[in-house]
Amino acid sequence: MSPDDQQPGTPQPGPAGPPVCYRHPDRVSHIRCTRCERPVCGDCMVSASVGFQCPDCVHQGTRQVREARTVAGGRVEPSSGLVTKVLIGLNIAVFVLVLATGDGPLGNKVVGRLELLGLAFVPSLGEVGGIADGEWYRLVTAAFLHQQFWHIGLNMVGLWMLGPALEAALGRIRFIALYLVSALGGSALSYLIAAQNQPSLGASGAIFGLFGAMIVLGRRLKYDLRPLIVLLVLNLMITFLNTDSIDWRAHLGGLAAGTLAAIGLVYAPRRNRTLIQVGSLLAVLAVIVAIVAIRTAQLT
């Protein structure tokens, strides 16, 4: 090889001189990268488990390390339960707003505007309102609305029990999607079956959706599901023994939507996983939209 073909910064043997840093040819260095064995100076060397590495090898190794993923393909987050805490905070914030406004005109207007309602005259608003009147937002806002301490207490305990584990297993984005789809599924079935002037509120539909998702996840990971199934059965018994004060339609709708959404999220194969998961969620949403459209057509 002729002198013109030699790479700059390559240490020359013999009388050519001592080895120099491959990035700084003016600096002599007898320390070599443990991977490529090129000389590196004190400014370029990076501590490794054994010896030192050059910046190029460190960068190449970083690119080769695959990012950790959850069982559903989501990112592994350093802090678990963040989304769960935010959801609990939103529910509590709306509850405090309702509590602060009391039973007066303002409080009644807040509840009358946010609760799930098919189509009826709302006395606190002095007008006809409901989903069939174009207020589709009620399908979501009703899932964050509570009026009694026991109601929000039970729902938030359920969210705290189920949320962090599901969030860690699915990833934050997929968990948010699961929660919202479950809430919408509960609202949609209640809207379809309940009387058009029967109001409903609460996060129970979303919580039952998390129950279904946890069972799907447990089956995927081969966990012992008996304690969770017993807890779900007890909650269903309480639901159907108190149908006069509990919206069983929202519970069942949320359970069905959450279970179906979780199947698509957890069992999607790695190949085209994100595409299949999005398609599964959209399929559940399409059913929900169809239910809402059918009921709206009946009422209008």
MIDOSE-1310 file (N, C-alpha, C; in nm, 2 decimals, decimal comma, always signed):
residues 300
mspd	+0,09/-0,12/+0,00/+0,00/+0,00/+0,00/+0,09/+0,12/+0,00; +0,06/+0,22/-0,09/+0,14/+0,34/-0,10/+0,11/+0,44/+0,01; +0,19/+0,53/+0,04/+0,16/+0,63/+0,15/+0,04/+0,71/+0,12; +0,00/+0,72/-0,01/-0,13/+0,80/-0,04/-0,25/+0,72/+0,00
dqqp	-0,24/+0,59/+0,01/-0,36/+0,51/+0,04/-0,38/+0,49/+0,19; -0,29/+0,53/+0,28/-0,31/+0,52/+0,42/-0,41/+0,61/+0,47; -0,49/+0,57/+0,57/-0,59/+0,65/+0,63/-0,53/+0,75/+0,73; -0,58/+0,87/+0,73/-0,53/+0,97/+0,83/-0,56/+0,93/+0,97
gtpq	-0,46/+0,95/+1,05/-0,48/+0,91/+1,19/-0,44/+0,77/+1,23; -0,41/+0,69/+1,12/-0,37/+0,55/+1,15/-0,23/+0,55/+1,20; -0,21/+0,48/+1,32/-0,07/+0,48/+1,38/+0,03/+0,41/+1,29; +0,14/+0,47/+1,27/+0,24/+0,41/+1,18/+0,34/+0,33/+1,27
pgpa	+0,38/+0,21/+1,22/+0,47/+0,13/+1,29/+0,62/+0,18/+1,28; +0,69/+0,13/+1,37/+0,84/+0,15/+1,36/+0,88/+0,30/+1,37; +0,97/+0,35/+1,29/+1,02/+0,48/+1,30/+0,92/+0,59/+1,27; +0,80/+0,55/+1,22/+0,71/+0,66/+1,18/+0,66/+0,73/+1,30
gppv	+0,67/+0,68/+1,42/+0,63/+0,75/+1,54/+0,53/+0,67/+1,63; +0,49/+0,73/+1,75/+0,40/+0,66/+1,84/+0,26/+0,67/+1,78; +0,17/+0,58/+1,83/+0,03/+0,59/+1,78/-0,04/+0,72/+1,83; -0,13/+0,76/+1,74/-0,21/+0,89/+1,77/-0,36/+0,86/+1,77
cyrh	-0,43/+0,94/+1,83/-0,58/+0,93/+1,84/-0,63/+0,94/+1,69; -0,72/+0,85/+1,66/-0,78/+0,84/+1,52/-0,86/+0,97/+1,49; -0,91/+1,04/+1,59/-0,99/+1,16/+1,57/-0,91/+1,28/+1,59; -0,80/+1,27/+1,66/-0,71/+1,39/+1,68/-0,56/+1,34/+1,65
pdrv	-0,52/+1,35/+1,53/-0,39/+1,30/+1,49/-0,27/+1,37/+1,55; -0,30/+1,49/+1,62/-0,19/+1,56/+1,68/-0,17/+1,51/+1,83; -0,25/+1,41/+1,87/-0,24/+1,37/+2,01/-0,19/+1,22/+2,02; -0,09/+1,20/+2,09/-0,03/+1,07/+2,11/-0,11/+0,99/+2,21
shir	-0,15/+0,87/+2,18/-0,22/+0,79/+2,28/-0,18/+0,64/+2,26; -0,16/+0,58/+2,38/-0,13/+0,44/+2,38/-0,25/+0,36/+2,43; -0,36/+0,42/+2,45/-0,49/+0,35/+2,49/-0,57/+0,32/+2,36; -0,61/+0,20/+2,35/-0,69/+0,16/+2,23/-0,83/+0,12/+2,27
ctrc	-0,92/+0,13/+2,17/-1,06/+0,09/+2,19/-1,06/-0,06/+2,20; -1,14/-0,11/+2,30/-1,15/-0,25/+2,32/-1,22/-0,33/+2,21; -1,29/-0,25/+2,12/-1,37/-0,32/+2,01/-1,29/-0,31/+1,88; -1,25/-0,19/+1,84/-1,19/-0,18/+1,71/-1,04/-0,16/+1,72
erpv	-0,98/-0,15/+1,84/-0,84/-0,14/+1,87/-0,78/-0,01/+1,81; -0,85/+0,09/+1,78/-0,79/+0,21/+1,73/-0,75/+0,30/+1,85; -0,64/+0,37/+1,84/-0,60/+0,46/+1,96/-0,70/+0,57/+1,98; -0,73/+0,60/+2,11/-0,82/+0,71/+2,14/-0,75/+0,79/+2,25
cgdc	-0,77/+0,92/+2,24/-0,71/+1,01/+2,34/-0,81/+1,02/+2,46; -0,77/+1,10/+2,56/-0,85/+1,12/+2,68/-0,98/+1,18/+2,66; -0,99/+1,27/+2,56/-1,12/+1,33/+2,53/-1,22/+1,24/+2,45; -1,16/+1,14/+2,39/-1,25/+1,05/+2,30/-1,29/+0,92/+2,37
mvsa	-1,21/+0,88/+2,46/-1,23/+0,75/+2,53/-1,36/+0,75/+2,61; -1,44/+0,64/+2,60/-1,56/+0,63/+2,67/-1,55/+0,50/+2,76; -1,57/+0,52/+2,89/-1,56/+0,40/+2,98/-1,65/+0,29/+2,94; -1,61/+0,17/+2,94/-1,69/+0,05/+2,91/-1,67/-0,05/+3,03
svgf	-1,75/-0,16/+3,02/-1,74/-0,26/+3,13/-1,60/-0,31/+3,14; -1,53/-0,32/+3,03/-1,39/-0,36/+3,02/-1,32/-0,26/+2,94; -1,23/-0,18/+3,00/-1,15/-0,09/+2,93/-1,22/+0,03/+2,88; -1,19/+0,08/+2,76/-1,25/+0,20/+2,70/-1,29/+0,17/+2,56
qcpd	-1,39/+0,25/+2,51/-1,43/+0,23/+2,37/-1,42/+0,37/+2,30; -1,41/+0,37/+2,17/-1,41/+0,50/+2,10/-1,56/+0,54/+2,07; -1,58/+0,67/+2,05/-1,72/+0,72/+2,02/-1,79/+0,65/+1,91; -1,72/+0,61/+1,80/-1,79/+0,54/+1,69/-1,85/+0,41/+1,73
cvhq	-1,77/+0,33/+1,81/-1,81/+0,20/+1,85/-1,93/+0,21/+1,95; -1,92/+0,31/+2,04/-2,03/+0,33/+2,14/-2,16/+0,37/+2,06; -2,15/+0,45/+1,96/-2,27/+0,49/+1,88/-2,33/+0,37/+1,81; -2,24/+0,29/+1,75/-2,28/+0,18/+1,68/-2,35/+0,08/+1,77
gtrq	-2,30/+0,06/+1,89/-2,36/-0,03/+1,98/-2,49/+0,01/+2,03; -2,51/+0,15/+2,05/-2,63/+0,20/+2,09/-2,74/+0,18/+1,98; -2,71/+0,19/+1,86/-2,80/+0,17/+1,75/-2,84/+0,02/+1,74; -2,76/-0,07/+1,78/-2,79/-0,21/+1,77/-2,87/-0,26/+1,89
vrea	-2,88/-0,19/+2,00/-2,96/-0,23/+2,11/-3,11/-0,20/+2,08; -3,19/-0,30/+2,08/-3,33/-0,28/+2,06/-3,40/-0,22/+2,18; -3,49/-0,12/+2,15/-3,57/-0,06/+2,26/-3,66/-0,16/+2,32; -3,67/-0,16/+2,46/-3,75/-0,26/+2,53/-3,90/-0,23/+2,50
rtva	-3,98/-0,33/+2,48/-4,12/-0,32/+2,45/-4,20/-0,40/+2,54; -4,33/-0,36/+2,56/-4,42/-0,44/+2,65/-4,47/-0,56/+2,57; -4,55/-0,64/+2,63/-4,61/-0,75/+2,57/-4,70/-0,71/+2,45; -4,76/-0,59/+2,46/-4,84/-0,54/+2,35/-4,77/-0,45/+2,25
ggrv	-4,64/-0,44/+2,27/-4,56/-0,36/+2,18/-4,54/-0,22/+2,22; -4,59/-0,18/+2,33/-4,58/-0,04/+2,38/-4,44/-0,01/+2,44; -4,40/+0,11/+2,45/-4,28/+0,15/+2,51/-4,28/+0,12/+2,66; -4,16/+0,07/+2,71/-4,15/+0,05/+2,86/-4,11/+0,18/+2,92
epss	-4,20/+0,23/+3,01/-4,18/+0,36/+3,07/-4,11/+0,35/+3,20; -4,02/+0,44/+3,24/-3,95/+0,43/+3,37/-4,05/+0,45/+3,49; -4,15/+0,53/+3,47/-4,25/+0,55/+3,58/-4,38/+0,49/+3,55; -4,42/+0,40/+3,63/-4,55/+0,33/+3,59/-4,67/+0,40/+3,66
glvt	-4,78/+0,39/+3,60/-4,90/+0,44/+3,65/-4,93/+0,59/+3,63; -4,85/+0,65/+3,55/-4,87/+0,80/+3,53/-5,01/+0,83/+3,47; -5,05/+0,75/+3,36/-5,18/+0,78/+3,30/-5,29/+0,75/+3,40; -5,27/+0,64/+3,47/-5,38/+0,60/+3,57/-5,39/+0,72/+3,67
kvli	-5,29/+0,78/+3,72/-5,29/+0,89/+3,81/-5,36/+1,01/+3,75; -5,33/+1,03/+3,62/-5,39/+1,15/+3,55/-5,54/+1,12/+3,54; -5,59/+1,00/+3,51/-5,73/+0,97/+3,49/-5,80/+0,99/+3,63; -5,74/+0,94/+3,73/-5,79/+0,96/+3,87/-5,81/+1,11/+3,90
glni	-5,70/+1,18/+3,87/-5,71/+1,32/+3,89/-5,82/+1,39/+3,81; -5,84/+1,36/+3,69/-5,95/+1,42/+3,61/-6,08/+1,38/+3,67; -6,11/+1,26/+3,71/-6,23/+1,22/+3,78/-6,25/+1,30/+3,91; -6,15/+1,31/+3,99/-6,16/+1,39/+4,11/-6,19/+1,53/+4,09
avfv	-6,12/+1,59/+3,99/-6,14/+1,73/+3,95/-6,28/+1,76/+3,91; -6,34/+1,68/+3,83/-6,48/+1,70/+3,79/-6,57/+1,68/+3,91; -6,54/+1,58/+4,00/-6,62/+1,56/+4,12/-6,62/+1,68/+4,21; -6,50/+1,74/+4,23/-6,48/+1,86/+4,31/-6,56/+1,98/+4,25
lvla	-6,56/+1,99/+4,12/-6,64/+2,09/+4,05/-6,78/+2,08/+4,08; -6,84/+1,96/+4,07/-6,98/+1,93/+4,10/-7,01/+1,96/+4,24; -6,92/+1,91/+4,33/-6,93/+1,93/+4,47/-6,93/+2,08/+4,51; -6,84/+2,15/+4,45/-6,83/+2,30/+4,48/-6,95/+2,38/+4,44
tgdg	-7,01/+2,34/+4,33/-7,13/+2,41/+4,28/-7,26/+2,37/+4,35; -7,25/+2,26/+4,43/-7,37/+2,22/+4,51/-7,49/+2,18/+4,43; -7,60/+2,18/+4,50/-7,73/+2,15/+4,44/-7,80/+2,27/+4,38; -7,73/+2,38/+4,38/-7,80/+2,50/+4,32/-7,81/+2,50/+4,17
plgn	-7,85/+2,61/+4,11/-7,87/+2,61/+3,97/-7,74/+2,58/+3,89; -7,62/+2,63/+3,94/-7,50/+2,61/+3,86/-7,46/+2,46/+3,87; -7,47/+2,40/+3,99/-7,44/+2,26/+4,00/-7,53/+2,17/+3,91; -7,66/+2,20/+3,91/-7,75/+2,12/+3,83/-7,73/+2,14/+3,68
kvvg	-7,68/+2,26/+3,65/-7,65/+2,29/+3,50/-7,53/+2,20/+3,46; -7,43/+2,20/+3,55/-7,31/+2,12/+3,52/-7,34/+1,97/+3,50; -7,42/+1,91/+3,59/-7,46/+1,77/+3,58/-7,55/+1,76/+3,46; -7,65/+1,85/+3,44/-7,74/+1,84/+3,33/-7,68/+1,85/+3,20
rlel	-7,56/+1,91/+3,19/-7,49/+1,93/+3,06/-7,40/+1,81/+3,03; -7,35/+1,74/+3,14/-7,24/+1,64/+3,12/-7,29/+1,50/+3,13; -7,40/+1,47/+3,20/-7,45/+1,34/+3,22/-7,50/+1,27/+3,09; -7,50/+1,14/+3,09/-7,55/+1,06/+2,97/-7,70/+1,08/+2,97
lgla	-7,75/+1,12/+2,85/-7,89/+1,14/+2,84/-7,93/+1,12/+2,69; -8,03/+1,04/+2,67/-8,07/+1,01/+2,53/-8,14/+1,13/+2,46; -8,25/+1,17/+2,51/-8,32/+1,29/+2,46/-8,44/+1,32/+2,55; -8,43/+1,44/+2,62/-8,53/+1,48/+2,71/-8,52/+1,62/+2,74
fvps	-8,62/+1,68/+2,80/-8,62/+1,82/+2,85/-8,54/+1,82/+2,98; -8,44/+1,91/+2,99/-8,35/+1,92/+3,10/-8,40/+2,04/+3,18; -8,46/+2,03/+3,30/-8,51/+2,14/+3,37/-8,40/+2,24/+3,41; -8,29/+2,20/+3,45/-8,18/+2,29/+3,49/-8,13/+2,37/+3,37
lgev	-8,15/+2,32/+3,25/-8,10/+2,40/+3,13/-8,22/+2,47/+3,07; -8,34/+2,43/+3,10/-8,46/+2,49/+3,04/-8,47/+2,46/+2,89; -8,42/+2,35/+2,85/-8,42/+2,32/+2,70/-8,41/+2,17/+2,69; -8,44/+2,12/+2,57/-8,43/+1,98/+2,54/-8,28/+1,95/+2,51
ggia	-8,23/+1,84/+2,56/-8,09/+1,81/+2,54/-8,07/+1,66/+2,53; -7,95/+1,61/+2,50/-7,92/+1,47/+2,49/-7,84/+1,43/+2,37; -7,80/+1,31/+2,37/-7,71/+1,27/+2,26/-7,78/+1,28/+2,12; -7,91/+1,24/+2,12/-7,99/+1,25/+2,00/-8,01/+1,39/+1,95
dgew	-7,99/+1,49/+2,04/-8,00/+1,63/+2,00/-7,86/+1,68/+1,95; -7,77/+1,59/+1,93/-7,64/+1,63/+1,88/-7,53/+1,65/+1,98; -7,56/+1,62/+2,11/-7,46/+1,64/+2,21/-7,39/+1,51/+2,23; -7,31/+1,47/+2,14/-7,24/+1,34/+2,14/-7,13/+1,34/+2,25
yrlv	-7,08/+1,46/+2,29/-6,98/+1,46/+2,39/-7,02/+1,40/+2,52; -7,15/+1,39/+2,54/-7,20/+1,32/+2,66/-7,16/+1,18/+2,68; -7,13/+1,11/+2,57/-7,08/+0,98/+2,57/-6,95/+0,97/+2,64; -6,87/+1,07/+2,64/-6,74/+1,08/+2,71/-6,75/+1,14/+2,85
taaf	-6,81/+1,26/+2,85/-6,81/+1,34/+2,98/-6,88/+1,26/+3,09; -6,99/+1,18/+3,05/-7,06/+1,11/+3,16/-6,97/+1,01/+3,23; -6,86/+0,96/+3,16/-6,77/+0,87/+3,22/-6,67/+0,93/+3,32; -6,67/+1,06/+3,33/-6,59/+1,13/+3,43/-6,67/+1,21/+3,53
lhqq	-6,80/+1,18/+3,54/-6,89/+1,25/+3,62/-6,94/+1,16/+3,74; -6,93/+1,21/+3,86/-6,98/+1,14/+3,98/-7,05/+1,25/+4,07; -7,15/+1,20/+4,15/-7,21/+1,29/+4,24/-7,21/+1,24/+4,39; -7,18/+1,12/+4,41/-7,17/+1,07/+4,55/-7,03/+1,02/+4,58
fwhi	-6,99/+1,04/+4,71/-6,86/+1,00/+4,75/-6,83/+0,85/+4,73; -6,93/+0,76/+4,77/-6,91/+0,62/+4,76/-6,90/+0,58/+4,61; -6,96/+0,65/+4,52/-6,96/+0,62/+4,38/-6,82/+0,64/+4,32; -6,77/+0,76/+4,34/-6,63/+0,79/+4,29/-6,53/+0,71/+4,37
glnm	-6,55/+0,69/+4,49/-6,46/+0,61/+4,57/-6,44/+0,47/+4,52; -6,55/+0,40/+4,50/-6,54/+0,26/+4,45/-6,48/+0,26/+4,31; -6,52/+0,35/+4,22/-6,46/+0,35/+4,09/-6,31/+0,38/+4,08; -6,27/+0,48/+4,17/-6,13/+0,51/+4,17/-6,04/+0,40/+4,23
vglw	-6,10/+0,33/+4,33/-6,02/+0,22/+4,39/-6,01/+0,11/+4,28; -6,11/+0,09/+4,20/-6,10/-0,01/+4,09/-6,00/+0,03/+3,99; -6,00/+0,16/+3,96/-5,90/+0,21/+3,86/-5,76/+0,20/+3,91; -5,74/+0,23/+4,04/-5,61/+0,22/+4,10/-5,56/+0,07/+4,11
mlgp	-5,65/-0,02/+4,13/-5,62/-0,16/+4,13/-5,58/-0,22/+4,00; -5,65/-0,18/+3,89/-5,63/-0,24/+3,76/-5,54/-0,16/+3,67; -5,55/-0,02/+3,68/-5,48/+0,06/+3,59/-5,33/+0,05/+3,58; -5,25/+0,05/+3,68/-5,11/+0,05/+3,67/-5,06/-0,08/+3,60
alea	-5,11/-0,19/+3,64/-5,07/-0,32/+3,58/-5,10/-0,32/+3,43; -5,22/-0,28/+3,39/-5,25/-0,27/+3,25/-5,17/-0,17/+3,17; -5,15/-0,05/+3,23/-5,07/+0,05/+3,17/-4,92/+0,00/+3,15; -4,87/-0,07/+3,24/-4,73/-0,12/+3,23/-4,72/-0,23/+3,12
algr	-4,83/-0,31/+3,11/-4,83/-0,42/+3,01/-4,86/-0,37/+2,87; -4,94/-0,27/+2,85/-4,99/-0,22/+2,72/-4,90/-0,10/+2,67; -4,85/-0,02/+2,76/-4,79/+0,10/+2,72/-4,90/+0,22/+2,74; -4,85/+0,34/+2,75/-4,94/+0,45/+2,79/-5,05/+0,47/+2,68
irfi	-5,00/+0,48/+2,55/-5,10/+0,52/+2,45/-5,20/+0,41/+2,43; -5,16/+0,28/+2,43/-5,26/+0,17/+2,42/-5,35/+0,17/+2,54; -5,30/+0,20/+2,66/-5,39/+0,20/+2,78/-5,49/+0,31/+2,77; -5,45/+0,43/+2,72/-5,55/+0,54/+2,71/-5,66/+0,50/+2,61
alyl	-5,62/+0,44/+2,50/-5,71/+0,39/+2,40/-5,81/+0,29/+2,46; -5,76/+0,20/+2,53/-5,84/+0,09/+2,60/-5,94/+0,16/+2,69; -5,90/+0,25/+2,77/-5,99/+0,32/+2,87/-6,10/+0,39/+2,80; -6,07/+0,47/+2,70/-6,17/+0,55/+2,63/-6,26/+0,46/+2,55
vsal	-6,21/+0,36/+2,49/-6,30/+0,26/+2,42/-6,40/+0,20/+2,51; -6,35/+0,16/+2,63/-6,44/+0,09/+2,73/-6,54/+0,19/+2,78; -6,50/+0,31/+2,80/-6,60/+0,42/+2,85/-6,71/+0,44/+2,74; -6,66/+0,45/+2,62/-6,76/+0,47/+2,51/-6,85/+0,35/+2,49
ggsa	-6,80/+0,23/+2,50/-6,88/+0,11/+2,49/-6,99/+0,11/+2,60; -6,95/+0,14/+2,72/-7,05/+0,15/+2,83/-7,16/+0,25/+2,80; -7,12/+0,37/+2,76/-7,21/+0,48/+2,72/-7,30/+0,44/+2,61; -7,25/+0,38/+2,51/-7,32/+0,34/+2,39/-7,43/+0,24/+2,42
lsyl	-7,40/+0,14/+2,50/-7,51/+0,04/+2,53/-7,61/+0,10/+2,62; -7,57/+0,18/+2,71/-7,67/+0,25/+2,80/-7,76/+0,34/+2,71; -7,71/+0,41/+2,62/-7,78/+0,49/+2,53/-7,88/+0,41/+2,44; -7,84/+0,29/+2,40/-7,92/+0,21/+2,32/-8,04/+0,15/+2,39
iaaq	-8,02/+0,11/+2,51/-8,12/+0,03/+2,58/-8,20/+0,11/+2,68; -8,14/+0,20/+2,75/-8,21/+0,28/+2,85/-8,32/+0,37/+2,79; -8,41/+0,41/+2,88/-8,51/+0,51/+2,83/-8,45/+0,64/+2,79; -8,50/+0,70/+2,70/-8,44/+0,82/+2,64/-8,43/+0,94/+2,75
nqps	-8,51/+0,93/+2,85/-8,50/+1,04/+2,95/-8,44/+0,99/+3,08; -8,37/+0,87/+3,07/-8,30/+0,82/+3,19/-8,16/+0,86/+3,19; -8,12/+0,95/+3,29/-7,98/+0,99/+3,29/-7,89/+0,89/+3,35; -7,76/+0,90/+3,32/-7,66/+0,80/+3,37/-7,53/+0,87/+3,38
lgas	-7,45/+0,83/+3,47/-7,31/+0,89/+3,49/-7,22/+0,79/+3,56; -7,09/+0,82/+3,55/-6,99/+0,74/+3,63/-6,89/+0,67/+3,54; -6,78/+0,63/+3,60/-6,67/+0,57/+3,52/-6,68/+0,41/+3,53; -6,79/+0,36/+3,58/-6,80/+0,22/+3,59/-6,79/+0,14/+3,46
gaif	-6,84/+0,19/+3,35/-6,82/+0,12/+3,23/-6,68/+0,11/+3,19; -6,60/+0,21/+3,21/-6,45/+0,20/+3,18/-6,39/+0,10/+3,27; -6,42/+0,10/+3,40/-6,36/+0,01/+3,50/-6,39/-0,13/+3,46; -6,52/-0,16/+3,42/-6,55/-0,30/+3,38/-6,47/-0,33/+3,26
glfg	-6,45/-0,24/+3,17/-6,36/-0,26/+3,05/-6,22/-0,30/+3,09; -6,17/-0,24/+3,20/-6,04/-0,28/+3,25/-6,04/-0,42/+3,31; -6,15/-0,45/+3,37/-6,16/-0,59/+3,42/-6,15/-0,69/+3,31; -6,22/-0,67/+3,20/-6,22/-0,76/+3,09/-6,08/-0,76/+3,03
amiv	-6,01/-0,65/+3,02/-5,88/-0,64/+2,96/-5,78/-0,72/+3,05; -5,79/-0,71/+3,18/-5,70/-0,77/+3,27/-5,71/-0,93/+3,26; -5,84/-0,97/+3,24/-5,86/-1,12/+3,22/-5,79/-1,16/+3,09; -5,81/-1,08/+2,98/-5,74/-1,12/+2,86/-5,59/-1,12/+2,87
lgrr	-5,54/-1,02/+2,94/-5,39/-1,01/+2,96/-5,34/-1,13/+3,04; -5,42/-1,16/+3,15/-5,38/-1,27/+3,23/-5,38/-1,40/+3,16; -5,47/-1,42/+3,07/-5,48/-1,54/+2,99/-5,36/-1,55/+2,90; -5,33/-1,43/+2,84/-5,21/-1,43/+2,75/-5,08/-1,46/+2,82
lkyd	-5,07/-1,42/+2,94/-4,95/-1,44/+3,02/-4,95/-1,57/+3,11; -5,07/-1,64/+3,10/-5,09/-1,76/+3,17/-5,08/-1,74/+3,32; -5,15/-1,63/+3,37/-5,16/-1,61/+3,51/-5,28/-1,69/+3,57; -5,28/-1,70/+3,70/-5,40/-1,76/+3,77/-5,51/-1,65/+3,77
lrpl	-5,62/-1,68/+3,70/-5,72/-1,58/+3,68/-5,84/-1,60/+3,78; -5,83/-1,70/+3,86/-5,94/-1,73/+3,95/-5,98/-1,61/+4,05; -5,88/-1,55/+4,11/-5,92/-1,43/+4,20/-5,98/-1,32/+4,13; -5,93/-1,29/+4,01/-5,99/-1,18/+3,93/-6,13/-1,21/+3,88
ivll	-6,15/-1,34/+3,84/-6,28/-1,38/+3,79/-6,38/-1,37/+3,90; -6,34/-1,42/+4,02/-6,43/-1,41/+4,14/-6,47/-1,26/+4,17; -6,37/-1,17/+4,16/-6,40/-1,03/+4,19/-6,49/-0,97/+4,08; -6,47/-1,01/+3,96/-6,56/-0,97/+3,85/-6,70/-1,02/+3,87
vlnl	-6,72/-1,15/+3,90/-6,85/-1,20/+3,93/-6,92/-1,13/+4,04; -6,85/-1,10/+4,15/-6,91/-1,03/+4,26/-6,96/-0,90/+4,22; -6,88/-0,83/+4,14/-6,92/-0,69/+4,09/-7,04/-0,70/+4,00; -7,05/-0,81/+3,92/-7,17/-0,83/+3,84/-7,29/-0,86/+3,92
mitf	-7,27/-0,94/+4,03/-7,38/-0,97/+4,12/-7,44/-0,84/+4,18; -7,34/-0,76/+4,23/-7,38/-0,63/+4,29/-7,46/-0,55/+4,19; -7,41/-0,55/+4,07/-7,47/-0,47/+3,96/-7,62/-0,51/+3,94; -7,64/-0,64/+3,92/-7,78/-0,69/+3,89/-7,87/-0,70/+4,01
lntd	-7,81/-0,69/+4,13/-7,90/-0,68/+4,25/-7,94/-0,54/+4,29; -7,88/-0,44/+4,21/-7,92/-0,30/+4,24/-7,94/-0,23/+4,11; -8,02/-0,29/+4,03/-8,05/-0,23/+3,89/-8,13/-0,10/+3,90; -8,19/-0,07/+4,02/-8,26/+0,05/+4,03/-8,17/+0,17/+4,06
sidw	-8,05/+0,14/+4,10/-7,95/+0,25/+4,13/-7,82/+0,24/+4,05; -7,81/+0,13/+3,98/-7,68/+0,10/+3,90/-7,72/+0,08/+3,76; -7,65/+0,14/+3,67/-7,67/+0,13/+3,52/-7,60/+0,00/+3,48; -7,67/-0,11/+3,48/-7,61/-0,24/+3,44/-7,57/-0,24/+3,29
rahl	-7,64/-0,16/+3,21/-7,61/-0,15/+3,07/-7,47/-0,09/+3,04; -7,43/+0,01/+3,12/-7,30/+0,07/+3,10/-7,19/-0,03/+3,15; -7,22/-0,11/+3,25/-7,13/-0,21/+3,30/-7,10/-0,31/+3,20; -7,21/-0,37/+3,14/-7,19/-0,47/+3,04/-7,13/-0,42/+2,91
ggla	-7,17/-0,30/+2,87/-7,11/-0,24/+2,75/-6,96/-0,21/+2,76; -6,92/-0,16/+2,88/-6,78/-0,14/+2,90/-6,70/-0,27/+2,91; -6,76/-0,37/+2,97/-6,69/-0,50/+2,98/-6,67/-0,56/+2,84; -6,78/-0,55/+2,76/-6,76/-0,61/+2,62/-6,66/-0,53/+2,54
agtl	-6,67/-0,40/+2,54/-6,58/-0,32/+2,46/-6,44/-0,34/+2,51; -6,41/-0,33/+2,64/-6,28/-0,35/+2,69/-6,22/-0,48/+2,66; -6,30/-0,59/+2,67/-6,25/-0,72/+2,64/-6,21/-0,74/+2,49; -6,30/-0,69/+2,40/-6,27/-0,70/+2,26/-6,15/-0,62/+2,22
aaig	-6,14/-0,50/+2,28/-6,02/-0,41/+2,25/-5,89/-0,48/+2,30; -5,90/-0,54/+2,42/-5,78/-0,60/+2,47/-5,73/-0,72/+2,39; -5,83/-0,80/+2,34/-5,79/-0,91/+2,25/-5,71/-0,86/+2,13; -5,76/-0,76/+2,07/-5,68/-0,70/+1,96/-5,55/-0,65/+2,00
lvya	-5,53/-0,59/+2,11/-5,41/-0,53/+2,16/-5,31/-0,63/+2,20; -5,35/-0,73/+2,28/-5,26/-0,83/+2,34/-5,22/-0,94/+2,25; -5,32/-0,99/+2,16/-5,29/-1,11/+2,08/-5,25/-1,07/+1,94; -5,23/-0,94/+1,91/-5,18/-0,91/+1,77/-5,04/-0,96/+1,75
prrn	-5,02/-1,03/+1,64/-4,88/-1,08/+1,61/-4,78/-0,97/+1,59; -4,66/-1,00/+1,61/-4,55/-0,90/+1,60/-4,55/-0,84/+1,46; -4,57/-0,92/+1,36/-4,57/-0,87/+1,22/-4,69/-0,78/+1,20; -4,66/-0,66/+1,17/-4,77/-0,56/+1,14/-4,86/-0,54/+1,27
rtli	-4,79/-0,55/+1,39/-4,87/-0,55/+1,51/-4,94/-0,42/+1,53; -4,88/-0,30/+1,51/-4,94/-0,18/+1,53/-5,06/-0,16/+1,44; -5,05/-0,20/+1,31/-5,15/-0,19/+1,22/-5,27/-0,27/+1,26; -5,25/-0,39/+1,30/-5,36/-0,48/+1,35/-5,42/-0,43/+1,47
qvgs	-5,35/-0,37/+1,56/-5,40/-0,32/+1,69/-5,49/-0,20/+1,66; -5,44/-0,11/+1,57/-5,53/+0,01/+1,53/-5,65/-0,04/+1,46; -5,64/-0,14/+1,38/-5,76/-0,19/+1,31/-5,86/-0,25/+1,40; -5,81/-0,32/+1,51/-5,90/-0,38/+1,61/-5,97/-0,27/+1,69
llav	-5,90/-0,17/+1,73/-5,97/-0,06/+1,80/-6,07/+0,01/+1,71; -6,03/+0,03/+1,59/-6,13/+0,10/+1,50/-6,25/+0,01/+1,47; -6,23/-0,12/+1,47/-6,35/-0,21/+1,45/-6,44/-0,20/+1,57; -6,39/-0,19/+1,69/-6,48/-0,18/+1,81/-6,54/-0,04/+1,81
lavi	-6,47/+0,06/+1,77/-6,53/+0,20/+1,76/-6,64/+0,20/+1,66; -6,62/+0,13/+1,55/-6,72/+0,13/+1,44/-6,85/+0,07/+1,49; -6,84/-0,04/+1,58/-6,96/-0,10/+1,63/-7,03/+0,00/+1,73; -6,95/+0,08/+1,81/-7,00/+0,18/+1,90/-7,07/+0,29/+1,82
vaiv	-7,01/+0,33/+1,72/-7,07/+0,44/+1,63/-7,20/+0,39/+1,57; -7,20/+0,26/+1,53/-7,32/+0,21/+1,47/-7,44/+0,20/+1,57; -7,40/+0,16/+1,69/-7,51/+0,16/+1,80/-7,56/+0,30/+1,82; -7,47/+0,39/+1,84/-7,52/+0,53/+1,86/-7,60/+0,58/+1,74
airt	-7,56/+0,55/+1,62/-7,64/+0,60/+1,51/-7,78/+0,54/+1,50; -7,78/+0,41/+1,53/-7,91/+0,34/+1,53/-8,01/+0,40/+1,63; -7,96/+0,42/+1,75/-8,04/+0,48/+1,86/-8,08/+0,62/+1,83; -7,99/+0,70/+1,77/-8,02/+0,83/+1,73/-8,13/+0,84/+1,63
aqlt	-8,13/+0,75/+1,53/-8,23/+0,74/+1,43/-8,36/+0,70/+1,49; -8,36/+0,62/+1,59/-8,49/+0,58/+1,66/-8,55/+0,70/+1,73; -8,47/+0,78/+1,79/-8,52/+0,89/+1,87/-8,55/+1,02/+1,79; -8,50/+1,02/+1,67/-8,53/+1,14/+1,59/-8,61/+1,11/+1,47
